[in-house]
Amino acid sequence: MDLLTFSLFILPLWGAFFALYFLLRRAGLSRQSLVAKCGGSFLAVGSAGMALCLRGIEPFSQPIFWFFLLCTAADALLELHFVTGMLVFGAGHACLIVWLWGVVPPTWVSLALWLLAYACTALLFRKELPKLGKMTAPFCLYPGLLGASLALALPLPFVAGAAYGAAAVGALLFFISDMMVAKGELCGLPPAYQKPIMLLYWAALYLLGCPLWAGL
């Protein structure tokens, strides 16, 4: 099985979970909608697990697999307790960083990209940061991890091959999606933003898993 064949099966399922999630939310069934949300994210776990198994690799031994697992868990936690969910997402990004570091170690370009990502975060939340209080530490830690995974992923197509282009785009979409989530949590965003945020997030998970299928 290759990525194209698997995508023909998995992408319609993702679309179904997307529709179900927002239908349940519209009906006021927020807790029940978490099942659809986690179900959609778990498709990325299945994608990574299948690709690794087809390569003869034990999925639980790979940090990239744990990244997808932790993201799925954080999806539920984020809506139950935002800071806890953010910390679990941070642990997921730590796993992603370990995997990306193993593909290509960081360079001065990665460092520059990380500083740029952190600066953009500080600029975006310049009005909210002084008001965070006890939440300041997690809100400063998480963008550092998120920016690190982005900084490691963006150069990959140029140094590790075109197969990693999807991962680079996926990391960028993840960064944008999470910045929108944080902005919405801190200062509120119109409900219309919920669908683009979810679309960007699930697209990010799909694209980050694509390199695992390369060559199969």
Contacts in CASP RR format, 6 or more apart in sequence:
PFRMAT RR
TARGET T0000
AUTHOR 0000-0000-0000
METHOD contacts of the structure
MODEL  1
MDLLTFSLFILPLWGAFFALYFLLRRAGLSRQSLVAKCGGSFLAVGSAGM
ALCLRGIEPFSQPIFWFFLLCTAADALLELHFVTGMLVFGAGHACLIVWL
WGVVPPTWVSLALWLLAYACTALLFRKELPKLGKMTAPFCLYPGLLGASL
ALALPLPFVAGAAYGAAAVGALLFFISDMMVAKGELCGLPPAYQKPIMLL
YWAALYLLGCPLWAGL
1 50 0 8 1.000
1 54 0 8 1.000
1 216 0 8 1.000
2 213 0 8 1.000
2 215 0 8 1.000
2 216 0 8 1.000
3 51 0 8 1.000
3 210 0 8 1.000
3 213 0 8 1.000
3 214 0 8 1.000
3 216 0 8 1.000
6 47 0 8 1.000
6 50 0 8 1.000
6 213 0 8 1.000
10 43 0 8 1.000
10 47 0 8 1.000
10 206 0 8 1.000
11 206 0 8 1.000
13 40 0 8 1.000
13 43 0 8 1.000
14 40 0 8 1.000
14 43 0 8 1.000
14 202 0 8 1.000
14 206 0 8 1.000
17 36 0 8 1.000
17 37 0 8 1.000
17 39 0 8 1.000
17 40 0 8 1.000
17 43 0 8 1.000
18 40 0 8 1.000
18 198 0 8 1.000
18 199 0 8 1.000
18 202 0 8 1.000
20 33 0 8 1.000
20 36 0 8 1.000
21 33 0 8 1.000
21 36 0 8 1.000
21 37 0 8 1.000
21 40 0 8 1.000
21 198 0 8 1.000
22 33 0 8 1.000
22 194 0 8 1.000
22 195 0 8 1.000
22 198 0 8 1.000
24 30 0 8 1.000
24 32 0 8 1.000
24 33 0 8 1.000
24 36 0 8 1.000
25 33 0 8 1.000
25 194 0 8 1.000
30 79 0 8 1.000
34 75 0 8 1.000
34 76 0 8 1.000
34 79 0 8 1.000
37 75 0 8 1.000
37 76 0 8 1.000
37 79 0 8 1.000
37 198 0 8 1.000
38 72 0 8 1.000
38 73 0 8 1.000
38 75 0 8 1.000
38 76 0 8 1.000
39 72 0 8 1.000
40 202 0 8 1.000
41 68 0 8 1.000
41 71 0 8 1.000
41 72 0 8 1.000
41 75 0 8 1.000
41 202 0 8 1.000
41 205 0 8 1.000
42 72 0 8 1.000
43 205 0 8 1.000
44 68 0 8 1.000
44 71 0 8 1.000
44 72 0 8 1.000
44 202 0 8 1.000
44 205 0 8 1.000
44 206 0 8 1.000
44 208 0 8 1.000
44 209 0 8 1.000
45 65 0 8 1.000
45 68 0 8 1.000
45 69 0 8 1.000
45 72 0 8 1.000
46 68 0 8 1.000
47 68 0 8 1.000
47 206 0 8 1.000
47 209 0 8 1.000
47 212 0 8 1.000
47 213 0 8 1.000
48 59 0 8 1.000
48 62 0 8 1.000
48 64 0 8 1.000
48 65 0 8 1.000
48 68 0 8 1.000
48 209 0 8 1.000
48 212 0 8 1.000
49 59 0 8 1.000
49 65 0 8 1.000
49 212 0 8 1.000
51 209 0 8 1.000
51 212 0 8 1.000
51 213 0 8 1.000
51 216 0 8 1.000
52 58 0 8 1.000
52 59 0 8 1.000
52 62 0 8 1.000
52 65 0 8 1.000
52 212 0 8 1.000
53 59 0 8 1.000
54 216 0 8 1.000
55 212 0 8 1.000
55 216 0 8 1.000
59 65 0 8 1.000
60 66 0 8 1.000
62 99 0 8 1.000
63 95 0 8 1.000
63 96 0 8 1.000
63 98 0 8 1.000
63 99 0 8 1.000
64 95 0 8 1.000
64 96 0 8 1.000
64 99 0 8 1.000
64 208 0 8 1.000
64 209 0 8 1.000
64 212 0 8 1.000
66 92 0 8 1.000
66 95 0 8 1.000
67 92 0 8 1.000
67 93 0 8 1.000
67 95 0 8 1.000
67 96 0 8 1.000
67 99 0 8 1.000
67 208 0 8 1.000
68 205 0 8 1.000
68 209 0 8 1.000
70 88 0 8 1.000
70 89 0 8 1.000
70 90 0 8 1.000
70 91 0 8 1.000
70 92 0 8 1.000
70 95 0 8 1.000
71 89 0 8 1.000
71 92 0 8 1.000
71 205 0 8 1.000
73 88 0 8 1.000
74 85 0 8 1.000
74 86 0 8 1.000
74 88 0 8 1.000
74 89 0 8 1.000
74 90 0 8 1.000
74 92 0 8 1.000
77 84 0 8 1.000
77 85 0 8 1.000
77 88 0 8 1.000
78 85 0 8 1.000
78 86 0 8 1.000
78 89 0 8 1.000
78 181 0 8 1.000
82 185 0 8 1.000
83 135 0 8 1.000
83 138 0 8 1.000
86 138 0 8 1.000
86 139 0 8 1.000
86 142 0 8 1.000
87 138 0 8 1.000
87 142 0 8 1.000
89 142 0 8 1.000
89 178 0 8 1.000
90 141 0 8 1.000
90 142 0 8 1.000
90 145 0 8 1.000
90 146 0 8 1.000
93 142 0 8 1.000
93 145 0 8 1.000
93 146 0 8 1.000
93 148 0 8 1.000
93 149 0 8 1.000
94 145 0 8 1.000
96 149 0 8 1.000
96 171 0 8 1.000
96 208 0 8 1.000
97 145 0 8 1.000
97 148 0 8 1.000
97 149 0 8 1.000
97 152 0 8 1.000
100 149 0 8 1.000
100 152 0 8 1.000
100 153 0 8 1.000
100 156 0 8 1.000
100 167 0 8 1.000
101 152 0 8 1.000
103 156 0 8 1.000
103 160 0 8 1.000
103 164 0 8 1.000
104 152 0 8 1.000
104 155 0 8 1.000
104 156 0 8 1.000
104 159 0 8 1.000
104 160 0 8 1.000
106 151 0 8 1.000
106 152 0 8 1.000
107 155 0 8 1.000
109 155 0 8 1.000
110 151 0 8 1.000
110 152 0 8 1.000
110 155 0 8 1.000
111 151 0 8 1.000
112 151 0 8 1.000
113 147 0 8 1.000
113 150 0 8 1.000
113 151 0 8 1.000
113 154 0 8 1.000
113 155 0 8 1.000
114 144 0 8 1.000
114 147 0 8 1.000
114 148 0 8 1.000
114 150 0 8 1.000
114 151 0 8 1.000
117 143 0 8 1.000
117 144 0 8 1.000
117 146 0 8 1.000
117 147 0 8 1.000
117 150 0 8 1.000
117 151 0 8 1.000
117 175 0 8 1.000
118 143 0 8 1.000
118 144 0 8 1.000
118 147 0 8 1.000
121 143 0 8 1.000
121 144 0 8 1.000
121 147 0 8 1.000
121 179 0 8 1.000
122 129 0 8 1.000
124 179 0 8 1.000
124 183 0 8 1.000
125 139 0 8 1.000
125 182 0 8 1.000
125 183 0 8 1.000
125 186 0 8 1.000
127 187 0 8 1.000
128 186 0 8 1.000
128 187 0 8 1.000
129 136 0 8 1.000
129 139 0 8 1.000
132 139 0 8 1.000
132 186 0 8 1.000
139 182 0 8 1.000
142 178 0 8 1.000
146 174 0 8 1.000
146 175 0 8 1.000
146 178 0 8 1.000
147 175 0 8 1.000
149 171 0 8 1.000
149 174 0 8 1.000
150 171 0 8 1.000
150 172 0 8 1.000
150 174 0 8 1.000
150 175 0 8 1.000
152 171 0 8 1.000
153 164 0 8 1.000
153 167 0 8 1.000
153 168 0 8 1.000
153 170 0 8 1.000
153 171 0 8 1.000
153 172 0 8 1.000
154 168 0 8 1.000
154 171 0 8 1.000
154 172 0 8 1.000
155 168 0 8 1.000
156 164 0 8 1.000
156 165 0 8 1.000
156 167 0 8 1.000
156 168 0 8 1.000
157 164 0 8 1.000
157 165 0 8 1.000
157 168 0 8 1.000
163 210 0 8 1.000
163 211 0 8 1.000
163 214 0 8 1.000
163 215 0 8 1.000
164 211 0 8 1.000
165 211 0 8 1.000
166 207 0 8 1.000
166 208 0 8 1.000
166 209 0 8 1.000
166 210 0 8 1.000
166 211 0 8 1.000
167 207 0 8 1.000
167 208 0 8 1.000
167 209 0 8 1.000
167 210 0 8 1.000
167 211 0 8 1.000
169 207 0 8 1.000
170 203 0 8 1.000
170 204 0 8 1.000
170 207 0 8 1.000
170 208 0 8 1.000
171 204 0 8 1.000
171 208 0 8 1.000
173 200 0 8 1.000
173 201 0 8 1.000
173 203 0 8 1.000
173 204 0 8 1.000
173 207 0 8 1.000
174 200 0 8 1.000
174 201 0 8 1.000
174 204 0 8 1.000
174 205 0 8 1.000
174 208 0 8 1.000
176 200 0 8 1.000
177 197 0 8 1.000
177 200 0 8 1.000
177 201 0 8 1.000
177 204 0 8 1.000
178 201 0 8 1.000
180 189 0 8 1.000
180 193 0 8 1.000
180 196 0 8 1.000
180 197 0 8 1.000
180 200 0 8 1.000
181 197 0 8 1.000
183 189 0 8 1.000
184 193 0 8 1.000
END
